[in-house]
Amino acid sequence: MNAQTQDSVRRWAKTAVAVLGFSASVYHLYAAYFYPLFALQHRALHFLLLGVMLFLIHTVIKEKELTWPKLIYSLVFIAMTVAGTLYVLVNYDSVAMRAGAYNTTDIAFGILMLLVVFEAARRGTGWPIVIVAGAFFVYAFVGPYMPLVLAHRGFPLQRTVPFLYLTTEGIFGIPLGVSAKFVLLFILYGAMLERTGAGKFFLDLAMAIAGSTRGGPAKAAVLGSAVMGTLSGSSTANVTTTGTFTIPLMKRIGVKPEVAGGIEASASTMGQITPPVMGAAAFLLAEYTGIPYLRVAMAAGIPALLAFYSMFIQVDFMAAFSGLRGIPRPDLPRLRQVLREGGYFLLPLVALVYFLMAGYSPERAIFWTILFTIAIVLVAGVVRNEARETVRQIMLAFRDGGVNTVEVAAICAAAGIIIGVTTMTGLGLRISTIVLDLSGGSLWLAAPLAAISSLILGMGIPTTANYVIQATLVAPAFVSMGVPLLAAHLFVFYYGLLADVTPPVALAGFAASGIAQSDPFRTGVEGFRFGFAKYAVPFLFLMHQGLLLEGGLLNIISATLAAIIGITALAGVLQRYFFGPVQLWQMAVLLVGAFAMFTMQAQYWLLGLALIAAVGASQWVAFRVKPKAVAG
């Protein structure tokens, strides 16, 4: 295939993707209010639109050298995607009437659809998720040959394939349902804000607030990532948006390249835990547990604040230790001007919170928020005499809403296979038994094992699939130990996110190193160091439910203050600075004090406070004596 033909094919593919992306956003916005299809049909149509786009994007548009065999290969899988999903859409009534009496055609189309899902997942995210989902699929057949603790009677192909294909327990199960109901619409909402200038507004706002303080650009990176992460829902996407602005500014004030990249990478991983808009896995958590999304978002509030505080205080201590100053005020955006020109971008966030608090479902809440956002940005465009450009950006946002969801849909479809096989075989109960046996029923042995497994899985597979596996296999063991359902699921959810800054495979760190022009591994290590205090947060809310807004007000406040004090002390150890440079003995005392606060038990809090206060007092005395000595 010559270069001219390749360009022509790519132009055709880009046009098709644009049309499909726009159509997907319009359909899902319509479906969020009118519910035109049954769940199985809705999810099949969702995958039809996004699956075709995925193959066009990853096998045609992004292909460096397009050949006729590659194009034919792409068209074959596109045809398989269309056939497999249309079969569900067209034959829905027939399948429902047969009530599980599947025929040979059902099995044939089911095998076809499984191949599509495996290949879509491979193209969208790589081999790891395919290997994991494939292992679960094989497990459905080899049960009789497994060790006793994992053994089951085994299931024939003619039962397994239709179960995974023609029910809402497999490919078109809860994960893909979450993608179809919530995720695409929230991605559309984020694309709408980014396309109309909200990204620049939030970064300017962060710089106006924190840019002049010591280490200002680094603090702005933390603040900016808090908001931008809620829009993108992806740590690597967050790095590439905020990092292109914040990393050069950090380097400008003297921050080392690998440190600048590490700070941005660590801050960017927290977007998916920041309410009100959290990542796809958070919506999956709500659907999987049956806990209302509003309750999940509210429970995530204090842990998210603690995670961001841990980053913010470490950046402040690092800047103080290194003598890093902020950017001069004249070189920064003026807060009043920033709010005057872009303050209206805060209104959609306020609207979303209002709709959720008013009792709207997440689907209806984001539906009305998107319409409200369109109205707001159109009015702003008219006022600025930019109405035509604003309309164009809204149209592009509708395209982006569909296009940016394709990988999520592929991951969710593969995750459905994992859940389906687990449901068929009872694997979840078996794994829970293994966890209980290995830990001896001790939560404090089981929790580190769960954290390590989440981090290891997260190094190879995306957050959503990681959460599905952990929620299916590990979280039930926590619940059987007496851990509340929400705390158990949030624990494995958080550790899956932290994998993005956990060496040796720290994907967010690798993305940041490209912008910082630094060594990828060292950038990942710095991201891990600056995010280390965040690793304590899930253990804290596992021990004290006050951090998840359980219990009385005094209970919540005391737990939050204890966590803040402990995190501050731990940050002092990590950055070797408290009220001044920290000596070795002071680091040891601070570390003990931090762990005393982290016990989340009042009887140890006094010890922790005393130890931390002792270090603070010793540094204050040294600070008072030093100037006098110098003066003398």
Steps between C-alpha positions, in 0.01 A plus 500: 500500500659828389516814714216675317265204553598480868417869547168454324406199718600685817290802402203271445562333836529834682172615346330177602637529856383862525149405387485197729641694797248780458218249450600304810491812718163610363349153544624458858377847593159409355500159673584658837157660503273283285640146556402370153652150532526215748832468686643224278409687182630833630836348589522319166437824309755675722766243410399504132573873473812501715640169379494610137671826597765314698603284204502799266715703740748232604530296181462769233550857624787428742664234286842634391508311172163389372500201266221317320521195733479731804202684352323174419575379852342818641194472279451136602495588870274798434261268318520250789423780746197611301377140456546403866321805638225517238415136572418600858306808391295326232438170681444636849133392516582156368782448749281619787214270396730197481603570862840332492430238234791605283555368148803449278468847346509658846822314577660592165426869540612478863841366398518776240427762766756358743769527233396862438521585871841340547642676194338834588651480850841413356486786253369748754714423805748223422550131577473490883120541520460246218716247683310547825155481338614205288621315810159545662330376182715186493433447872132445418596179315791361705335502842516121549876504444581783742633462856225416747468850641435641147321200350146508360302262283579683175265642239460402134555745216131500406410633845794731570498698174129593495512587870782746432338630181122509535452594865581806709747292702783490247623725219190717526507491879538761772836645380379569146170620646690758704688608188173538310299668778752731663853503370442627147281782628751609763777488240278711273456745789876522550560540125243780491683692773846438356397598146346827618799613706440363849840332508684829459271666753566243772876507441503881506293490818746259664795719399326817622434340839826314565751614238673766713548280808815296551504221244197668343487319162525164677208593725309620195562159342336336802203738498459492122513122489226482764255664261636386164510140617128506567449603137736253331457200734846376396833556670702493178254733324519731801881504478497590132254788553616666822859378478580683176436821693611427858815292443688773306400755766630273777829460315513878457515559879772237546315170553696208356342350185433158655351664812277727289378201300450294815292770669275536197465121460410449865251787500340379178416155638258655747246631248309171508448525877386862500125564532260588351625340176710193562631243256313219326590260780314718753176468302568128474548488878161661552328259260683194629429566868157653458613805698369829352768690310437811712590301811815370331602853396433641847694221667793566266513868597718488812741234362541713186573810710754302704668373185529849355611645831777240519623616159462871579686486833782292349542753220508781757762321713707419190493864390600620846784249527631587153445875528266509202304821458178560315448688176491881534147639521531711182567181301187326628135525397302736722239319706228759449553505126504120478170476685345780297593341168438134580316477830193369321684169455439438871123500443484157327683343795259666740207381287625141501536501879154653532333238281672215686409647838141551383462125454544470124661179377853553364362442150233768532732732693762501225226530234374828644854619580607454138199697375573769759867511394403539133273792591767668714780478242267612219402811696868569573582454132231746395621758754854466364386510136631144460168322450601315183827376647322395820250293301788338310674408826178353640468284188860386541430423866213272394743322269761472777245362744458189288859470381652533849286218636605225258778355719275508807232301314755237393631467856148472640402231249808295594428559869152360439656168401686494832182566698300251295741212555531586868121490532471167317774321691467649847865604484439805719404286798801275447746792486342655810559169678864500389548859621345415836720192535823681404428788736368283780192721505715804587407817313849641552654213311230491233505876429871519402454192280205667327694826459798322346282297262317819390831676434640205305187462289484876447847498347366300206129560468283813520332618819153384400603140431720498811207610712272235347743222589566626852132577567401153383774300670646697795242750628256222608772365731527843665125512546502155663757638748257770605617786278206710373420442134588852382833510687601161359431603141655846533817340639564283193384786273758744643790260477419425139536872426830530686654242266545779244779650714641178643838392356620316305200554270377852577301597191425854616868548582601382155255746342636784713863414422437568131392856584768554765772347278611288793583137565169304507597271789634782720188703422288205609699467823450871576128463431491209743689703765269799472198272504622275780282659768196426282566128539405535867158654430314177406628332817381797703140483382510122534579553869273798566169538321481865604717578197216365284249726678371222725406581859449829679655836412754483784607155382553628144690814605730320745589230244566760230722712726696193613556401137612853404749518787637154420534583131679827583751313715555234233550773239766651725684169500473454124619854420742534796336825605248598767529851638859480383742232371444174688781316675516120507364463854219741419408293193473191721281680754277644227461156346391345830266794559347458155431132556350576841254735330437243226382241753170694498469425872457783747727341763797528264417845365636674812832317457515597134416862571762518772774357278416722204470807724838418654667511159320824416604657829863392460510656154338819628759528776781436253355766272491750790855420616662500156435868416634605841813293449550657161444849642748436784 
